[in-house]
Every structure is written in structure tokens, then in C-alpha cells.
């Protein structure tokens, strides 16, 4: 009986509803590979490899984790990643790229549909 009910202000409710809608849209997009993000990631990983930070041995050890992931999980990892994550975990993201390539999920230049 003595419980105090805390009401959420109107602006906060609107923001929460907008965030929920954004999450739903993001989930729909995670079923496909965002090629813009993928290209940015490859450029960042190439720079790291030239500096000697990205080591093939580490990529192979990350492949054990990546092999167990579904296609949608791989797409989600790429689509929701950004530069700071690529710099922090380069071998993991290189392994994700290699697995996508191995599964044939990366469209080639001639195979893209517009």
C-alpha cells in the first residue's frame, strides 16, 4: 500500500519508443551484410596488418569461435562494429571476414544486385 510509483516523463517515454523502433529496424538490417561497414573494416584491418599488429596465427585461433556462428550472427558482428572494436580485436574481425568469404556470403563485384 505504501509503494511509491515512479512515473516516466513524457519525453523519456517518447525516446524509449524511438529507441525501440530503431532496434527493430537494426534487427531487420542484420540479416544482410552492410557492405559500407565491411569495406571500412577491411581498410582498417589492412592498415593494422601493414603495421604488423594483425598476426595470422591469432586469426587462426579465432576461427574456432567464428566457425560456430550462424550467418546472421556473422552479419550482426560486422554491421554493428566500429573502428574502435576493429583496433581492439583485429584478429577476431579478420576471422569473421575469412569465414564470410569461406561461406561465399560476400558478394563479388560482378554478382551485386542493385
Helices and strands as residue ranges (DSSP letters): H 10-29, H 35-50, H 56-67, H 71-79, H 83-88, H 90-102, G 109-111
